[in-house]
Amino acid sequence: LSISSGTLNFSSGEAISAPTLTVSGGTLTGSDNITVSGLTTFSGGTMSGTGSTIASGGLTINGSGSTTETLARSLTNAGTATWSGVNTITINTPGLLTNQAGATFNIQNDQSIGGSGFFANAGTVTKSTGTGTTAISTGFANTGLMDVQSGTLVLSGGGTSTGSFSGTGTLEFGGGAHTLTSTSSITTSNVVFSAGTTDIAGTYNPTGSSTTASGGTANFTGTVTNVGALSISSGTLNFSSGEAISASTLAISGGTLTGTDTVTVTTTTATGSGLKTIASSFANTGLVDVQSGTLTISGAGTSSGRVTVAAGGTLISS
């Protein structure tokens, strides 16, 4: 099957089989399910309808220029998928992109997936190349593995995940309501919370690098093994895991650190003109350095370190 313009509407009530499928323009639609045994290439145009497309022999998404691939039906990758080029993907209701168990979806660009539809991963999604940002603003559920090896991957559409997030890149929760259940795990090197609400009931262990809050709220109620270097410029980090939280550094220029856990920090630096609050149980074992603005420490805790307040800085301890 090959579609470059016009419309192909399969609504026969039959199961459709094709050796290959290429959609570079036009529209593939209808209520029939289409199974493709060989390569499926999606480089433009639209897939729509109440039927499904099953890419059993591989999936390539590789439009160029201002090309947008629009998905408004179910598309399942059952093999190896590659998304490359400078194209964007739009998934509109009732569109569903599924990477099934055992399948791989390889992201090789810094582009976006948006729309009102949904992306469900039960296999492995890997961002393997691109030092910039790949943004997924549809709903997203990860029951398999998301591996961020390069650049930043932003999730801003919300969703519930039971699987794992790993890699040496940066994972950002950038909007929506994300629920990570008790079976989930995050071991990505760098984790950013920039908007929305993220509830983490699973294992949190960024591999020695950083946890950053620049907006939104992150609630940690699972097993927190490591947080790396903490940085808060806006939003809230709420550690209520029952664990003892330890960080070598805390850079705070706004926002709030709170929760029932005791947070022990060696070096805390407060900058910026805005208000910043540490409401959790807090232990300073090295230095709290208020360089500017107002830092309020309202939680309990036992500290053995020093405190310095520069001219123009204010420390409120209550």
Disulfide bonds with the S-S distance in Angstrom:
none
